[in-house]
């Protein structure tokens, strides 16, 4: 392998959005740096299921009927 082509792999501290911390190894920053997350798996809707949009079933059906209710299929 070529010498000096790999980044420095060292221990950092990660702070989650709720304040919990853990130590891990990374190429980010320098030895002992703290990485503060703005989005993490505990708070992001992609991982938590998020605030799902509640759909008014009657409203969508009524809107469809209003737009296309006058069309008929001819045999």
Steps between C-alpha positions, in 0.01 A plus 500: 500500500607858443611688808315810627193470279251399769330762720567512873256274685447616859252514791239781508198577718154524338222702666146407392216754480358385836836557672614139526861437404713209385853448378586350165785486253488723191704688244304818582684778685794438731558269795261594783274735295127512569251451215161655587217362288211716379304199374527146630307171483318578827346822368483481119164403345667261254597273793220574747207479260446872541184697514302323235257708302146394579298485182133585502375202300161654434659825389717339233220280374261795494756710309544217246124461457464873451764507227420175320151403612336621180707268278332177397627190322323420176456140391 
